[in-house]
Amino acid sequence: MTKNVIVLGAGIVGVSTAIHLQRRGRQVTLIDRHQPGNGTSFGNAGLIQREGVVPYGFPQQLGLLARYAFNNRIDAHYHLKALPGQLSFLARYWWNSNAKRHAMISKAYAPLIEHSISEHHDLIEASQAEHLIRKNGWMEIFRTAEKRDAEFAEAERLQKEFGLGFEPLTASDLARQEPDLNLGFVGGLKWRDPWSVLDPQALTAAYRRYFESIGGRFVHGDANSFGRFGAGWKIATDDGPAEADEAVIALGPWAATATRRLGYALPLGVKRGYHMHYSAKGNAVLNNTMMDAEKGYVMAPMNQGIRLTTGAEFAAMNAPKTPVQLDRAEAVARTVFPLGERLDPEPWMGARPCTPDMMPVIGKAPRHEGLWFAFGHAHHGLTLGPVTGRLVAEQMTGEKPLIDISAYSPQRFNP
């Protein structure tokens, strides 16, 4: 008989997982409180980061840590009253970011990133979402020769070790590719392999429509009602109780609450982030997604306008918005590119689910039969959604996984 599966969470990871399970003969019910793609998957820089083999580490240099302590930067901000509750997570994050451990983590992380483009390509074609994709890479731009040279050297290392493609850009190259950019930059670096998404929410919605076209079902429900039901699982939905033989928790930053209710103690943290869309003044055009490397913000051309995104905010997930990083980023970005008016009524805010070793949690729940985890992707949820979905579905259906996923197992935390 066909097994029924509940997938909790309709972000890019959950929708991708639901597709791959439905393709393999499971009858899948995808459940979320909101429409697919309206949570963490809604707000990001829209990059499928094939080059992102090195996860974002915690700063190690004492001088840089001292500068962060002033709490006046774009790339990081913190709520002082939230820090005591996050100290354990931050300490483990800092420890894992040591150069030697970080290099080992990158080697374990790279196989996931390696399949990010190919697995998205599969779902993009199946969902007829090619109109949402640009295949022109993205740029880092540099204000100082020191930063430029260091990033060029790192790019060369990554090219040799992981086969990544990049193009060094002079100031003149930048001027040709981005004629409306302020010319106060000494150069740039263009990563050639990544793709960009013109509307991340629309991409997730397209994947959802494809999921339903192959027999899957999406319903609204609340993960707080999820629990054991005999040998399987049950949850309350707007269409009545949903029961299943197996379940996947793909709830992003809300996975910590859901797994804690089931008795797990996974060390999950969150990094909050903000974005705002802007018009461009006059006939100005931004041709590439670009990061101002020394300042730590990203500008991305999207269907809704030019999206300005911030770095990480360390705060309680449900604390009120404090978009000071966005205000700081906007002030700098207006000196770089002729941004026009704000197009959104208020800044968007979301929370990235993070683990202290910077790798996602993918695999079977240690103490429950028929339960699987797929969350903790930090800055790379959009990038890794489809490959994660495939890996979970392969493991659940007894196939040999595309890659070895032991490094991402929940067991590594002894939860």
VOPAGU-2260 file (C-alpha; in pm, 1 decimal, decimal comma):
REM VOPAGU-2260
SITE   aa  ch    i         X         Y         Z
SITE  MET   A    0       0,0       0,0       0,0
SITE  THR   A    1     108,7     359,0     -63,6
SITE  LYS   A    2     256,7     522,1     243,8
SITE  ASN   A    3     119,9     858,3     353,1
SITE  VAL   A    4     366,5    1129,4     451,3
SITE  ILE   A    5     318,1    1463,5     625,9
SITE  VAL   A    6     573,8    1733,5     545,7
SITE  LEU   A    7     565,1    2013,9     801,9
SITE  GLY   A    8     677,0    2346,7     658,0
SITE  ALA   A    9     615,0    2484,9     308,0
SITE  GLY   A   10     931,2    2684,7     259,5
SITE  ILE   A   11    1171,6    2592,5     -17,8
SITE  VAL   A   12    1307,1    2293,8     178,5
SITE  GLY   A   13     964,6    2154,1     266,8
SITE  VAL   A   14     816,5    2200,3     -81,1
SITE  SER   A   15    1122,5    2039,6    -243,3
SITE  THR   A   16    1103,6    1746,0      -1,8
SITE  ALA   A   17     733,6    1701,7     -73,2
SITE  ILE   A   18     800,4    1693,1    -449,4
SITE  HIS   A   19    1070,5    1429,4    -424,5
SITE  LEU   A   20     860,5    1208,0    -198,0
SITE  GLN   A   21     554,0    1240,7    -421,3
SITE  ARG   A   22     766,1    1151,3    -723,4
SITE  ARG   A   23     875,0     833,0    -544,6
SITE  GLY   A   24     524,0     706,6    -488,8
SITE  ARG   A   25     443,5     846,9    -145,7
SITE  GLN   A   26     111,6    1025,4     -93,1
SITE  VAL   A   27     226,0    1356,6      54,3
SITE  THR   A   28      38,5    1623,0     246,6
SITE  LEU   A   29     233,9    1948,1     275,4
SITE  ILE   A   30     128,4    2156,7     576,2
SITE  ASP   A   31     198,0    2513,4     682,8
SITE  ARG   A   32      19,9    2795,2     864,4
SITE  HIS   A   33      84,9    3021,6     567,1
SITE  GLN   A   34     108,2    2998,9     190,7
SITE  PRO   A   35     422,6    2826,9      58,7
SITE  GLY   A   36     726,7    3049,9      51,6
SITE  ASN   A   37     584,1    3315,3     284,6
SITE  GLY   A   38     821,4    3252,4     575,5
SITE  THR   A   39    1200,0    3252,3     576,1
SITE  SER   A   40    1201,2    3154,7     207,2
SITE  PHE   A   41    1036,2    3487,0     119,7
SITE  GLY   A   42    1327,7    3709,4     213,4
SITE  ASN   A   43    1678,4    3651,9      86,6
SITE  ALA   A   44    1918,3    3779,5    -176,3
SITE  GLY   A   45    1774,1    3537,0    -430,5
SITE  LEU   A   46    2097,0    3350,2    -496,2
SITE  ILE   A   47    2147,8    2981,0    -567,6
SITE  GLN   A   48    2500,5    2995,0    -434,1
SITE  ARG   A   49    2697,2    2727,6    -613,6
SITE  GLU   A   50    3011,7    2906,2    -495,3
SITE  GLY   A   51    2904,4    2898,0    -127,9
SITE  VAL   A   52    3113,2    2598,3     -22,2
SITE  VAL   A   53    3252,4    2784,0     279,4
SITE  PRO   A   54    2973,5    2847,5     532,6
SITE  TYR   A   55    2964,5    3180,8     714,4
SITE  GLY   A   56    3185,3    3149,2    1021,2
SITE  PHE   A   57    3200,7    3344,8    1344,9
SITE  PRO   A   58    3479,0    3607,6    1343,5
SITE  GLN   A   59    3798,8    3488,4    1509,6
SITE  GLN   A   60    4011,7    3803,4    1509,8
SITE  LEU   A   61    4000,6    3993,1    1839,8
SITE  GLY   A   62    4018,7    4330,2    1666,2
SITE  LEU   A   63    3717,3    4251,0    1449,6
SITE  LEU   A   64    3523,7    4116,6    1747,9
SITE  ALA   A   65    3596,1    4442,0    1930,3
SITE  ARG   A   66    3455,5    4639,7    1636,8
SITE  TYR   A   67    3141,2    4426,5    1637,4
SITE  ALA   A   68    3099,7    4501,0    2006,7
SITE  PHE   A   69    3015,0    4863,4    1922,6
SITE  ASN   A   70    2698,1    4725,2    1756,3
SITE  ASN   A   71    2695,5    4982,6    1476,7
SITE  ARG   A   72    2758,1    4765,0    1169,7
SITE  ILE   A   73    2547,8    4653,2     873,4
SITE  ASP   A   74    2669,1    4293,9     857,6
SITE  ALA   A   75    2589,0    4211,0    1220,5
SITE  HIS   A   76    2375,1    4353,1    1500,0
SITE  TYR   A   77    2268,1    4214,1    1835,3
SITE  HIS   A   78    2010,4    4265,0    2107,5
SITE  LEU   A   79    2204,0    4289,6    2432,0
SITE  LYS   A   80    1924,9    4139,1    2640,2
SITE  ALA   A   81    1907,6    3836,0    2408,0
SITE  LEU   A   82    2275,2    3745,1    2437,9
SITE  PRO   A   83    2259,7    3552,6    2769,7
SITE  GLY   A   84    2017,1    3304,6    2615,6
SITE  GLN   A   85    2236,0    3264,8    2307,0
SITE  LEU   A   86    2577,7    3237,0    2471,1
SITE  SER   A   87    2594,6    2857,3    2451,8
SITE  PHE   A   88    2506,7    2856,9    2081,7
SITE  LEU   A   89    2743,8    3146,1    2003,4
SITE  ALA   A   90    3030,3    2983,5    2195,2
SITE  ARG   A   91    2992,2    2660,9    1997,5
SITE  TYR   A   92    2958,9    2857,9    1673,4
SITE  TRP   A   93    3280,2    3047,4    1753,8
SITE  TRP   A   94    3462,0    2723,0    1842,2
SITE  ASN   A   95    3360,0    2555,9    1515,9
SITE  SER   A   96    3475,3    2862,2    1320,0
SITE  ASN   A   97    3839,5    2803,7    1415,2
SITE  ALA   A   98    4041,1    2783,4    1091,5
SITE  LYS   A   99    4114,1    2410,2    1113,6
SITE  ARG   A  100    3762,2    2305,1    1211,1
SITE  HIS   A  101    3607,7    2546,5     960,4
SITE  ALA   A  102    3813,7    2391,2     680,5
SITE  MET   A  103    3694,7    2042,5     778,2
SITE  ILE   A  104    3333,7    2161,5     790,0
SITE  SER   A  105    3370,1    2318,5     444,2
SITE  LYS   A  106    3488,0    1986,3     299,3
SITE  ALA   A  107    3183,6    1813,2     446,4
SITE  TYR   A  108    2951,4    2093,2     333,7
SITE  ALA   A  109    3080,4    2122,8     -24,5
SITE  PRO   A  110    2905,0    1812,3    -166,7
SITE  LEU   A  111    2566,4    1965,2     -81,2
SITE  ILE   A  112    2653,1    2292,3    -253,7
SITE  GLU   A  113    2795,5    2102,8    -553,2
SITE  HIS   A  114    2447,2    1979,0    -644,1
SITE  SER   A  115    2259,2    2302,3    -575,8
SITE  ILE   A  116    2231,9    2420,0    -938,5
SITE  SER   A  117    2161,8    2079,5   -1091,7
SITE  GLU   A  118    1885,7    1996,6    -842,5
SITE  HIS   A  119    1722,2    2338,3    -882,7
SITE  HIS   A  120    1747,6    2298,4   -1260,9
SITE  ASP   A  121    1541,3    1978,8   -1236,3
SITE  LEU   A  122    1260,4    2149,1   -1043,7
SITE  ILE   A  123    1276,7    2473,1   -1242,7
SITE  GLU   A  124    1218,0    2281,4   -1564,8
SITE  ALA   A  125     946,1    2064,0   -1412,8
SITE  SER   A  126     760,6    2367,8   -1273,3
SITE  GLN   A  127     814,1    2581,7   -1585,3
SITE  ALA   A  128     978,0    2853,8   -1377,5
SITE  GLU   A  129    1261,2    2946,2   -1615,4
SITE  HIS   A  130    1129,3    3303,8   -1636,0
SITE  LEU   A  131    1224,2    3354,3   -1270,0
SITE  ILE   A  132    1591,9    3263,1   -1316,9
SITE  ARG   A  133    1898,9    3456,4   -1429,0
SITE  LYS   A  134    2216,7    3260,5   -1498,4
SITE  ASN   A  135    2464,8    3545,8   -1484,5
SITE  GLY   A  136    2633,5    3484,0   -1147,5
SITE  TRP   A  137    2682,3    3761,8    -894,2
SITE  MET   A  138    2945,4    4015,8    -784,4
SITE  GLU   A  139    3144,2    4119,6    -482,9
SITE  ILE   A  140    3272,5    4476,5    -509,0
SITE  PHE   A  141    3569,9    4612,1    -314,1
SITE  ARG   A  142    3660,6    4947,3    -167,0
SITE  THR   A  143    4022,8    4866,0     -79,8
SITE  ALA   A  144    4305,4    4685,6    -255,7
SITE  GLU   A  145    4370,0    4484,6      61,1
SITE  LYS   A  146    4020,2    4335,2      62,7
SITE  ARG   A  147    4026,5    4283,7    -315,4
SITE  ASP   A  148    4356,0    4097,3    -309,9
SITE  ALA   A  149    4252,8    3878,8     -16,8
SITE  GLU   A  150    3926,6    3781,4    -189,2
SITE  PHE   A  151    4104,1    3713,3    -518,7
SITE  ALA   A  152    4343,6    3479,6    -337,0
SITE  GLU   A  153    4053,3    3301,7    -165,6
SITE  ALA   A  154    3870,8    3266,2    -497,9
SITE  GLU   A  155    4178,8    3108,4    -654,9
SITE  ARG   A  156    4198,6    2863,0    -364,3
SITE  LEU   A  157    3832,1    2769,4    -403,3
SITE  GLN   A  158    3875,3    2731,7    -777,2
SITE  LYS   A  159    4161,2    2485,2    -727,7
SITE  GLU   A  160    3995,0    2292,0    -447,2
SITE  PHE   A  161    3630,6    2290,6    -558,8
SITE  GLY   A  162    3636,6    2381,3    -928,4
SITE  LEU   A  163    3451,5    2710,7    -890,5
SITE  GLY   A  164    3451,3    2968,1   -1169,0
SITE  PHE   A  165    3521,1    3335,5   -1111,2
SITE  GLU   A  166    3630,9    3647,7   -1296,1
SITE  PRO   A  167    3845,0    3922,0   -1140,1
SITE  LEU   A  168    3715,0    4268,5   -1228,4
SITE  THR   A  169    3909,1    4592,2   -1251,6
SITE  ALA   A  170    3747,2    4927,0   -1179,6
SITE  SER   A  171    3706,5    4969,0   -1556,1
SITE  ASP   A  172    3539,1    4627,6   -1582,3
SITE  LEU   A  173    3294,8    4733,5   -1312,0
SITE  ALA   A  174    3217,5    5055,3   -1496,2
SITE  ARG   A  175    3136,7    4862,4   -1814,1
SITE  GLN   A  176    2915,1    4605,3   -1643,5
SITE  GLU   A  177    2746,6    4850,0   -1405,1
SITE  PRO   A  178    2754,2    5197,7   -1564,5
SITE  ASP   A  179    2521,6    5342,6   -1297,3
SITE  LEU   A  180    2746,2    5233,4   -1011,4
SITE  ASN   A  181    2951,1    5489,7    -822,4
SITE  LEU   A  182    3308,9    5448,1    -940,1
SITE  GLY   A  183    3465,8    5465,5    -593,4
SITE  PHE   A  184    3553,7    5094,9    -601,2
SITE  VAL   A  185    3893,6    4944,6    -679,8
SITE  GLY   A  186    3754,5    4633,0    -841,6
SITE  GLY   A  187    3528,3    4336,1    -801,9
SITE  LEU   A  188    3494,7    3960,9    -828,3
SITE  LYS   A  189    3225,6    3789,5   -1031,3
SITE  TRP   A  190    3126,3    3436,5    -938,2
SITE  ARG   A  191    3017,8    3275,1   -1264,7
SITE  ASP   A  192    2848,1    2954,6   -1145,4
SITE  PRO   A  193    2558,1    3078,4    -927,6
SITE  TRP   A  194    2208,8    3154,6   -1056,5
SITE  SER   A  195    1986,0    3429,3    -922,9
SITE  VAL   A  196    1611,4    3421,9    -862,1
SITE  LEU   A  197    1400,4    3721,7    -958,2
SITE  ASP   A  198    1129,1    3638,1    -703,3
SITE  PRO   A  199    1209,0    3369,4    -442,0
SITE  GLN   A  200     849,0    3350,8    -319,6
SITE  ALA   A  201     723,4    3299,5    -675,5
SITE  LEU   A  202     977,2    3020,3    -728,1
SITE  THR   A  203     855,9    2835,5    -417,6
SITE  ALA   A  204     496,2    2888,6    -533,4
SITE  ALA   A  205     583,9    2744,0    -874,9
SITE  TYR   A  206     735,0    2438,5    -708,2
SITE  ARG   A  207     419,4    2403,8    -499,4
SITE  ARG   A  208     198,7    2408,9    -811,0
SITE  TYR   A  209     414,3    2138,4    -967,0
SITE  PHE   A  210     386,4    1933,5    -646,4
SITE  GLU   A  211       8,5    1953,3    -665,1
SITE  SER   A  212      11,5    1866,6   -1038,6
SITE  ILE   A  213     173,4    1530,7    -959,8
SITE  GLY   A  214     -83,5    1445,1    -694,9
SITE  GLY   A  215      41,2    1615,8    -378,5
SITE  ARG   A  216    -186,1    1810,9    -144,4
SITE  PHE   A  217    -124,3    2136,2      42,7
SITE  VAL   A  218    -336,3    2231,1     345,2
SITE  HIS   A  219    -310,7    2485,6     622,9
SITE  GLY   A  220    -232,8    2351,5     967,2
SITE  ASP   A  221     -51,1    2430,1    1290,2
SITE  ALA   A  222     261,4    2235,9    1385,3
SITE  ASN   A  223     174,0    2278,3    1753,7
SITE  SER   A  224     -90,0    2005,6    1707,4
SITE  PHE   A  225     157,0    1760,2    1553,0
SITE  GLY   A  226     224,0    1439,6    1743,6
SITE  ARG   A  227     224,5    1063,7    1760,1
SITE  PHE   A  228     -87,6     872,5    1653,6
SITE  GLY   A  229     -51,0     498,7    1699,9
SITE  ALA   A  230     244,9     390,3    1489,7
SITE  GLY   A  231     225,3     706,2    1279,5
SITE  TRP   A  232     165,8    1080,3    1301,8
SITE  LYS   A  233    -125,7    1319,0    1316,2
SITE  ILE   A  234    -186,5    1692,7    1289,1
SITE  ALA   A  235    -490,9    1918,7    1289,6
SITE  THR   A  236    -552,1    2105,9     964,3
SITE  ASP   A  237    -816,5    2335,9     821,9
SITE  ASP   A  238    -947,1    2033,0     630,5
SITE  GLY   A  239    -964,5    1813,8     940,0
SITE  PRO   A  240    -708,6    1578,4    1098,2
SITE  ALA   A  241    -428,3    1457,9     873,0
SITE  GLU   A  242    -275,9    1120,3     954,2
SITE  ALA   A  243      35,3     965,6     804,7
SITE  ASP   A  244     276,6     677,6     839,0
SITE  GLU   A  245     578,0     908,3     822,1
SITE  ALA   A  246     652,6    1276,2     874,3
SITE  VAL   A  247     923,8    1525,5     786,9
SITE  ILE   A  248     992,4    1834,2     998,5
SITE  ALA   A  249    1107,5    2107,4     761,1
SITE  LEU   A  250    1003,5    2407,0     969,3
SITE  GLY   A  251    1313,9    2620,7     935,7
SITE  PRO   A  252    1357,3    2841,4    1245,8
SITE  TRP   A  253    1043,6    2692,1    1403,3
SITE  ALA   A  254    1198,3    2343,0    1402,2
SITE  ALA   A  255    1355,3    2409,4    1741,8
SITE  THR   A  256    1012,0    2436,5    1903,4
SITE  ALA   A  257     866,4    2137,3    1720,8
SITE  THR   A  258    1157,7    1907,0    1800,3
SITE  ARG   A  259    1176,3    2023,7    2162,2
SITE  ARG   A  260     813,9    1917,4    2210,9
SITE  LEU   A  261     917,8    1570,6    2100,8
SITE  GLY   A  262    1201,2    1556,3    2354,2
SITE  TYR   A  263    1499,6    1663,0    2140,3
SITE  ALA   A  264    1762,9    1914,2    2248,2
SITE  LEU   A  265    1910,6    2028,2    1917,0
SITE  PRO   A  266    2136,4    2335,9    1944,5
SITE  LEU   A  267    1946,9    2552,6    1696,9
SITE  GLY   A  268    1989,5    2927,5    1683,6
SITE  VAL   A  269    1855,5    3197,5    1454,2
SITE  LYS   A  270    2001,5    3486,9    1262,9
SITE  ARG   A  271    1739,5    3743,2    1176,2
SITE  GLY   A  272    1760,7    3947,2     857,3
SITE  TYR   A  273    1579,6    4233,1     682,6
SITE  HIS   A  274    1509,2    4351,4     331,3
SITE  MET   A  275    1338,6    4638,4     149,5
SITE  HIS   A  276    1263,0    4698,9    -219,2
SITE  TYR   A  277    1349,1    5027,2    -392,6
SITE  SER   A  278    1287,8    5188,3    -725,7
SITE  ALA   A  279    1582,5    5319,9    -927,9
SITE  LYS   A  280    1611,5    5689,0   -1002,5
SITE  GLY   A  281    1574,1    5799,9   -1362,2
SITE  ASN   A  282    1687,9    5535,7   -1608,8
SITE  ALA   A  283    1939,3    5371,2   -1374,5
SITE  VAL   A  284    1968,4    4993,0   -1402,6
SITE  LEU   A  285    2132,2    4741,1   -1170,9
SITE  ASN   A  286    2244,2    4450,4   -1389,6
SITE  ASN   A  287    2389,8    4216,8   -1127,8
SITE  THR   A  288    2329,8    4106,8    -772,4
SITE  MET   A  289    2619,1    4258,8    -581,3
SITE  MET   A  290    2761,5    4264,6    -232,3
SITE  ASP   A  291    2949,7    4565,1     -96,6
SITE  ALA   A  292    3214,9    4343,2      59,7
SITE  GLU   A  293    3353,3    4579,8     320,7
SITE  LYS   A  294    3010,9    4700,8     434,4
SITE  GLY   A  295    2815,1    4375,4     435,1
SITE  TYR   A  296    2490,2    4440,9     246,9
SITE  VAL   A  297    2357,3    4308,6     -84,6
SITE  MET   A  298    2161,6    4478,2    -364,1
SITE  ALA   A  299    1970,3    4244,5    -595,7
SITE  PRO   A  300    1758,5    4331,7    -901,7
SITE  MET   A  301    1422,8    4158,2    -858,0
SITE  ASN   A  302    1075,2    4173,0   -1006,7
SITE  GLN   A  303     955,3    4382,9    -711,5
SITE  GLY   A  304    1239,5    4635,3    -745,8
SITE  ILE   A  305    1595,6    4649,8    -617,8
SITE  ARG   A  306    1609,1    4440,6    -302,1
SITE  LEU   A  307    1845,4    4564,5     -32,0
SITE  THR   A  308    1932,7    4294,8     223,4
SITE  THR   A  309    2119,4    4312,5     553,3
SITE  GLY   A  310    2352,3    4078,8     739,9
SITE  ALA   A  311    2268,1    3890,4    1058,2
SITE  GLU   A  312    2082,5    4014,0    1364,6
SITE  PHE   A  313    2126,1    3811,6    1684,1
SITE  ALA   A  314    1799,7    3849,7    1872,1
SITE  ALA   A  315    1510,8    3645,1    2004,3
SITE  MET   A  316    1320,5    3514,4    1705,0
SITE  ASN   A  317     991,0    3672,6    1808,6
SITE  ALA   A  318    1133,4    4003,6    1934,5
SITE  PRO   A  319     994,0    4317,7    1766,2
SITE  LYS   A  320    1161,2    4435,4    1447,9
SITE  THR   A  321    1466,0    4658,0    1489,3
SITE  PRO   A  322    1567,9    4733,4    1128,5
SITE  VAL   A  323    1860,5    4957,7    1217,2
SITE  GLN   A  324    2088,8    4754,6     988,9
SITE  LEU   A  325    1859,4    4830,8     697,7
SITE  ASP   A  326    1872,7    5203,8     770,5
SITE  ARG   A  327    2252,3    5185,3     786,4
SITE  ALA   A  328    2267,9    4985,3     464,1
SITE  GLU   A  329    2034,5    5223,1     281,6
SITE  ALA   A  330    2243,1    5525,5     377,1
SITE  VAL   A  331    2554,4    5361,3     230,3
SITE  ALA   A  332    2380,7    5207,3     -72,6
SITE  ARG   A  333    2245,3    5545,4    -181,4
SITE  THR   A  334    2604,4    5664,8    -220,4
SITE  VAL   A  335    2680,4    5360,9    -437,8
SITE  PHE   A  336    2374,7    5340,7    -665,6
SITE  PRO   A  337    2089,5    5586,1    -740,9
SITE  LEU   A  338    1820,1    5418,4    -533,4
SITE  GLY   A  339    1477,7    5579,4    -547,9
SITE  GLU   A  340    1189,3    5549,1    -305,4
SITE  ARG   A  341    1106,1    5259,9     -76,3
SITE  LEU   A  342     843,5    5035,5    -236,2
SITE  ASP   A  343     733,6    4826,1      63,6
SITE  PRO   A  344     511,1    4961,3     342,4
SITE  GLU   A  345     757,1    4831,0     603,7
SITE  PRO   A  346    1081,5    4631,2     612,8
SITE  TRP   A  347    1050,8    4256,9     579,6
SITE  MET   A  348    1208,8    4051,1     858,1
SITE  GLY   A  349    1279,4    3680,7     875,9
SITE  ALA   A  350    1486,8    3434,5    1076,3
SITE  ARG   A  351    1747,5    3195,9     940,0
SITE  PRO   A  352    1771,4    2860,5    1123,5
SITE  CYS   A  353    2131,9    2789,5    1219,8
SITE  THR   A  354    2339,1    2516,0    1379,6
SITE  PRO   A  355    2666,7    2584,6    1563,2
SITE  ASP   A  356    2864,7    2375,3    1313,0
SITE  MET   A  357    2711,5    2565,1    1018,0
SITE  MET   A  358    2570,5    2250,2     853,1
SITE  PRO   A  359    2203,8    2156,7     817,9
SITE  VAL   A  360    2023,4    1878,9    1000,6
SITE  ILE   A  361    1921,9    1615,6     744,6
SITE  GLY   A  362    1821,3    1262,0     833,3
SITE  LYS   A  363    1619,5    1027,5    1048,7
SITE  ALA   A  364    1509,7    1140,5    1393,0
SITE  PRO   A  365    1717,4     948,1    1647,7
SITE  ARG   A  366    1436,9     833,0    1877,4
SITE  HIS   A  367    1122,4     813,1    1661,2
SITE  GLU   A  368    1037,6     572,7    1383,1
SITE  GLY   A  369     892,4     732,2    1073,9
SITE  LEU   A  370    1018,2    1083,7    1158,3
SITE  TRP   A  371    1276,2    1278,9     957,4
SITE  PHE   A  372    1444,8    1615,5     991,1
SITE  ALA   A  373    1532,9    1869,8     721,0
SITE  PHE   A  374    1623,8    2212,2     857,4
SITE  GLY   A  375    1907,2    2432,8     982,4
SITE  HIS   A  376    2031,6    2563,9     645,5
SITE  ALA   A  377    2125,6    2910,7     775,5
SITE  HIS   A  378    2208,1    3143,8     482,4
SITE  HIS   A  379    2166,2    2871,3     219,2
SITE  GLY   A  380    1805,6    2756,0     251,5
SITE  LEU   A  381    1713,8    2869,5     -99,3
SITE  THR   A  382    2035,6    2723,5    -237,3
SITE  LEU   A  383    1997,0    2382,8     -73,4
SITE  GLY   A  384    1621,6    2324,7     -74,6
SITE  PRO   A  385    1601,6    2090,0    -376,0
SITE  VAL   A  386    1911,7    1883,3    -300,0
SITE  THR   A  387    1796,2    1844,7      62,0
SITE  GLY   A  388    1453,1    1732,8     -55,8
SITE  ARG   A  389    1606,9    1470,7    -280,8
SITE  LEU   A  390    1838,2    1339,0      -8,7
SITE  VAL   A  391    1557,7    1305,9     246,7
SITE  ALA   A  392    1329,7    1131,4      -3,5
SITE  GLU   A  393    1605,1     892,1    -109,8
SITE  GLN   A  394    1677,6     795,9     248,3
SITE  MET   A  395    1309,4     753,9     335,1
SITE  THR   A  396    1242,3     528,6      34,3
SITE  GLY   A  397    1551,7     313,4      74,9
SITE  GLU   A  398    1746,0     450,1    -221,8
SITE  LYS   A  399    2116,4     513,4    -207,4
SITE  PRO   A  400    2148,2     888,4    -139,9
SITE  LEU   A  401    2307,0    1107,6    -403,2
SITE  ILE   A  402    2586,4    1188,9    -156,3
SITE  ASP   A  403    2697,9    1070,5     186,4
SITE  ILE   A  404    2477,9    1256,4     435,7
SITE  SER   A  405    2630,4    1125,4     758,2
SITE  ALA   A  406    2791,2    1464,8     832,2
SITE  TYR   A  407    2444,0    1623,8     849,2
SITE  SER   A  408    2284,5    1359,8    1071,4
SITE  PRO   A  409    2087,5    1474,3    1379,3
SITE  GLN   A  410    2288,1    1213,1    1573,3
SITE  ARG   A  411    2596,1    1438,1    1567,5
SITE  PHE   A  412    2443,0    1651,7    1842,0
SITE  ASN   A  413    2342,4    1357,3    2066,5
SITE  PRO   A  414    1994,0    1506,1    2102,0
